[in-house]
Amino acid sequence: MQLWVGLGNPGPQYAMHRHNVGFMAADVIGEMHGFGAVQKKFSGWLQEGRVGPEKILLLKPATFMNKSGQSIGEAMRYYKLEPQDVTVFYDELDLEPFKVKVKRGGGAAGHNGIRSTIQHIGEDFRRVRIGIGHPGHKDRVTGYVLGNFAKAEQDDLIHMLGAIGATCEWLARDDDARFTTDLALRMQD
């Protein structure tokens, strides 16, 4: 069993924010793979399902970004999982828009949701970093990440999220390299 977490902020006013791309990825995975009904659990929203042969718990913390780790830690302890069983999908300023990279371990790189996750479960979880690009100057970062994706970006966003949903079975099978390769090929289409 694995715990996959999409990071974001709860509430319709945040739905299309760049900071909520982790929530968007979780929603698409749940929909594409026929996950069960959403349950309110662990200070968040939980769905159970399968990606390929693997049982996946899909969690969207409802704690706001800077307290995401609380929800993740609760779910991980309840199901007796290890940090290595956790995958977190989130926005990454330091990647070009719609580029996706996977890594395990490391620091928070200024991301409050990742900082909170590290505080609650340690560093040894898998991260699916979804590029949103950088606004160019650090003074503009907050407004940028808490701003909606532009209309001109919608098609690329939908294409990328669909590609994540279509290739995430490789994550379930613990083949990060194959996920990254197949995702990149789908993004070229």
KOLVODREN-238771 format. One record per residue: residue number from 1; chain; x negated, y, z of N, C-alpha, C in turn. Coordinates in steps of 0.02 Angstrom, whole numbers. Layout:
residues N
NUM;A;X;Y;Z;X;Y;Z;X;Y;Z
...
//
This chain:
residues 189
1;A;-42;-59;0;0;0;0;-44;62;0
2;A;-23;112;-39;-59;175;-43;-12;233;-27
3;A;-41;287;-1;-3;348;11;-28;401;-37
4;A;17;424;-81;0;477;-127;37;540;-105
5;A;1;595;-102;28;657;-74;22;713;-125
6;A;77;748;-138;75;809;-178;77;868;-132
7;A;30;914;-139;29;973;-96;68;1031;-128
8;A;101;1069;-86;138;1127;-109;171;1161;-49
9;A;211;1211;-64;251;1245;-13;324;1230;-24
10;A;362;1216;30;433;1200;22;475;1261;6
11;A;528;1251;-32;575;1305;-46;576;1322;-120
12;A;636;1338;-145;643;1353;-217;603;1414;-241
13;A;590;1461;-197;552;1520;-217;480;1504;-235
14;A;455;1445;-213;386;1425;-227;381;1373;-283
15;A;437;1350;-308;439;1291;-352;392;1295;-411
16;A;386;1353;-443;344;1358;-503;276;1391;-490
17;A;258;1400;-427;193;1429;-411;137;1382;-431
18;A;80;1411;-451;21;1371;-467;2;1328;-407
19;A;11;1355;-346;-7;1319;-285;36;1256;-275
20;A;91;1251;-311;137;1194;-303;129;1140;-356
21;A;75;1142;-394;67;1093;-447;60;1022;-419
22;A;38;1015;-357;35;949;-325;105;921;-313
23;A;152;964;-291;222;943;-284;249;922;-352
24;A;233;961;-404;258;946;-471;233;877;-494
25;A;169;863;-482;141;798;-502;177;741;-465
26;A;189;750;-400;224;698;-361;294;687;-389
27;A;329;741;-405;397;735;-432;397;696;-498
28;A;350;711;-541;347;677;-606;330;603;-598
29;A;282;588;-554;265;517;-542;325;479;-516
30;A;360;508;-467;419;475;-439;473;464;-491
31;A;483;513;-534;535;508;-585;515;458;-640
32;A;454;462;-664;432;418;-719;428;345;-698
33;A;416;333;-634;407;264;-611;467;238;-570
34;A;522;275;-573;584;251;-542;582;241;-467
35;A;550;287;-432;546;281;-359;615;288;-328
36;A;621;263;-267;685;264;-230;703;334;-208
37;A;759;337;-172;786;401;-149;738;435;-101
38;A;740;500;-100;699;540;-55;725;534;16
39;A;680;521;62;697;517;134;660;573;170
40;A;692;604;218;659;655;260;622;619;315
41;A;555;617;311;513;582;359;446;617;364
42;A;414;610;421;345;634;431;338;708;414
43;A;386;748;434;385;820;420;378;833;345
44;A;411;791;306;407;799;234;461;758;199
45;A;451;748;134;497;708;94;458;648;68
46;A;485;588;80;450;526;63;492;485;15
47;A;459;457;-35;491;409;-81;447;347;-84
48;A;479;290;-93;442;228;-100;453;200;-170
49;A;402;170;-197;408;140;-263;346;102;-282
50;A;342;85;-346;284;49;-372;257;85;-433
51;A;191;85;-436;156;107;-496;116;47;-518
52;A;137;17;-573;108;-47;-592;125;-97;-538
53;A;77;-137;-517;91;-188;-466;86;-161;-394
54;A;65;-99;-386;49;-73;-320;107;-36;-288
55;A;118;-48;-223;168;-11;-185;139;57;-167
56;A;177;110;-183;155;178;-170;206;214;-128
57;A;183;249;-77;223;295;-38;206;364;-64
58;A;256;401;-87;246;467;-117;271;519;-68
59;A;228;563;-44;245;611;8;234;683;-15
60;A;283;725;1;276;797;-9;286;829;60
61;A;231;852;92;238;883;158;282;945;155
62;A;326;953;204;371;1011;207;345;1061;259
63;A;281;1057;276;252;1096;329;220;1161;306
64;A;225;1178;243;187;1231;211;115;1207;204
65;A;82;1235;153;17;1212;132;-34;1206;189
66;A;-39;1258;231;-93;1260;279;-84;1211;338
67;A;-28;1174;339;-17;1123;390;-2;1055;359
68;A;-20;1046;296;-5;983;260;-33;922;295
69;A;-92;928;324;-125;871;355;-85;839;411
70;A;-44;879;445;-2;853;498;44;799;471
71;A;79;814;417;125;767;385;88;705;359
72;A;32;716;327;-7;661;298;-32;615;354
73;A;-57;645;408;-82;605;464;-27;563;496
74;A;33;592;504;89;555;533;106;494;491
75;A;111;504;425;128;448;381;73;395;380
76;A;11;418;378;-45;371;375;-47;327;438
77;A;-37;358;496;-39;319;558;20;271;563
78;A;79;294;543;139;253;547;130;188;506
79;A;103;196;446;95;138;402;27;103;411
80;A;-12;125;461;-76;96;477;-123;94;416
81;A;-126;151;382;-169;158;323;-234;192;343
82;A;-283;184;301;-348;216;310;-353;276;262
83;A;-398;324;275;-406;380;230;-419;359;157
84;A;-452;302;148;-467;277;81;-403;257;43
85;A;-348;248;79;-284;229;48;-244;291;27
86;A;-270;350;41;-234;413;28;-261;448;-34
87;A;-216;471;-77;-233;511;-135;-193;576;-130
88;A;-228;633;-137;-195;698;-132;-201;734;-199
89;A;-143;756;-225;-139;794;-288;-132;868;-269
90;A;-175;911;-296;-172;982;-278;-204;1026;-331
91;A;-191;1091;-324;-216;1141;-370;-289;1157;-356
92;A;-327;1169;-409;-399;1183;-403;-416;1246;-444
93;A;-435;1299;-409;-455;1362;-442;-516;1355;-486
94;A;-563;1312;-466;-627;1308;-500;-627;1261;-560
95;A;-568;1240;-582;-562;1201;-644;-520;1241;-694
96;A;-537;1234;-757;-497;1266;-809;-424;1243;-804
97;A;-378;1287;-824;-308;1267;-821;-295;1200;-857
98;A;-260;1156;-823;-236;1092;-849;-291;1040;-859
99;A;-350;1053;-832;-403;1002;-828;-392;964;-763
100;A;-403;899;-763;-392;859;-703;-455;819;-689
101;A;-478;822;-626;-536;783;-605;-520;746;-541
102;A;-552;690;-532;-542;648;-473;-607;644;-436
103;A;-603;650;-370;-663;638;-329;-641;611;-262
104;A;-688;582;-227;-677;557;-159;-723;594;-112
105;A;-696;612;-54;-735;646;-4;-752;717;-23
106;A;-791;749;20;-812;818;8;-776;866;54
107;A;-791;929;45;-762;982;86;-697;1009;58
108;A;-674;1064;87;-609;1093;68;-615;1144;11
109;A;-675;1170;-1;-686;1221;-54;-635;1278;-50
110;A;-618;1297;11;-573;1354;20;-499;1339;14
111;A;-481;1276;1;-410;1259;-7;-380;1241;61
112;A;-331;1280;83;-303;1271;150;-269;1204;160
113;A;-236;1178;109;-204;1113;115;-255;1057;124
114;A;-310;1062;88;-363;1012;94;-398;1020;161
115;A;-409;1082;183;-439;1094;249;-397;1061;304
116;A;-331;1071;301;-286;1041;350;-288;964;346
117;A;-290;938;286;-293;865;277;-356;837;309
118;A;-413;869;296;-477;847;325;-473;849;401
119;A;-443;901;429;-437;907;502;-397;848;531
120;A;-348;824;495;-304;771;521;-325;700;504
121;A;-358;690;447;-375;621;428;-448;611;408
122;A;-488;663;410;-557;657;389;-565;670;314
123;A;-625;662;288;-641;680;219;-634;624;168
124;A;-628;562;191;-636;504;147;-574;484;108
125;A;-537;533;82;-479;519;41;-494;540;-31
126;A;-454;512;-78;-462;529;-149;-424;594;-163
127;A;-455;636;-204;-424;699;-224;-414;700;-300
128;A;-354;717;-321;-340;729;-391;-333;804;-398
129;A;-386;835;-424;-390;908;-428;-361;931;-495
130;A;-309;971;-492;-274;994;-552;-292;1067;-564
131;A;-327;1079;-619;-352;1146;-633;-297;1197;-646
132;A;-305;1255;-612;-260;1312;-625;-300;1372;-650
133;A;-366;1366;-653;-407;1422;-674;-415;1473;-618
134;A;-460;1520;-629;-475;1573;-580;-454;1640;-610
135;A;-426;1685;-570;-404;1749;-597;-461;1797;-613
136;A;-523;1778;-595;-580;1819;-613;-612;1855;-555
137;A;-574;1875;-505;-601;1910;-447;-569;1883;-384
138;A;-608;1874;-332;-582;1843;-271;-526;1882;-238
139;A;-523;1947;-249;-469;1988;-221;-401;1972;-253
140;A;-402;1940;-311;-339;1925;-346;-316;1852;-335
141;A;-354;1813;-298;-340;1742;-291;-272;1729;-260
142;A;-257;1760;-203;-194;1745;-168;-133;1758;-212
143;A;-130;1816;-243;-74;1831;-287;-69;1784;-346
144;A;-128;1762;-370;-130;1717;-427;-103;1647;-409
145;A;-128;1618;-355;-106;1550;-337;-33;1550;-314
146;A;-11;1605;-284;59;1611;-261;103;1642;-314
147;A;79;1643;-376;118;1667;-432;141;1609;-475
148;A;193;1620;-513;219;1568;-557;173;1556;-616
149;A;175;1496;-643;143;1483;-707;176;1529;-758
150;A;137;1555;-804;164;1600;-856;206;1560;-906
151;A;253;1593;-938;295;1560;-988;252;1527;-1042
152;A;197;1561;-1061;153;1535;-1113;118;1470;-1091
153;A;116;1457;-1026;83;1397;-1000;130;1338;-991
154;A;195;1348;-998;244;1296;-983;234;1232;-1022
155;A;223;1237;-1088;214;1177;-1129;153;1137;-1107
156;A;98;1172;-1093;37;1138;-1071;47;1106;-1002
157;A;83;1140;-958;98;1113;-892;139;1049;-897
158;A;192;1051;-936;235;992;-945;196;934;-976
159;A;155;949;-1026;114;898;-1059;66;866;-1009
160;A;32;907;-969;-16;881;-920;19;838;-867
161;A;74;862;-840;110;824;-789;135;757;-817
162;A;159;757;-878;180;695;-909;122;647;-919
163;A;64;674;-936;4;633;-945;-18;603;-878
164;A;-14;641;-824;-30;615;-758;17;557;-741
165;A;82;567;-751;131;515;-737;119;452;-779
166;A;99;462;-841;90;405;-886;26;365;-872
167;A;-24;397;-843;-89;364;-834;-104;348;-761
168;A;-59;365;-715;-75;357;-644;-80;284;-622
169;A;-59;237;-664;-68;167;-645;-141;151;-633
170;A;-186;185;-669;-258;174;-659;-280;197;-589
171;A;-248;249;-563;-262;270;-494;-239;215;-446
172;A;-179;189;-458;-152;136;-416;-199;75;-415
173;A;-230;62;-472;-276;5;-478;-347;22;-456
174;A;-356;83;-430;-420;106;-404;-473;112;-459
175;A;-451;131;-519;-497;141;-575;-495;215;-595
176;A;-529;256;-555;-529;329;-566;-557;348;-634
177;A;-609;313;-656;-641;330;-720;-592;318;-778
178;A;-556;262;-776;-508;247;-829;-451;298;-829
179;A;-427;317;-769;-375;368;-763;-399;433;-797
180;A;-459;455;-779;-486;518;-806;-493;514;-882
181;A;-518;458;-908;-527;450;-980;-460;449;-1017
182;A;-414;407;-993;-348;402;-1026;-310;468;-1023
183;A;-316;503;-967;-283;568;-959;-311;617;-1010
184;A;-377;619;-1016;-409;665;-1063;-387;651;-1135
185;A;-381;586;-1152;-359;567;-1220;-287;590;-1232
186;A;-243;580;-1182;-173;602;-1189;-168;678;-1195
187;A;-212;713;-1161;-210;786;-1162;-230;813;-1231
188;A;-268;773;-1269;-288;795;-1336;-231;790;-1386
189;A;-182;749;-1372;-126;739;-1419;-85;802;-1427
//
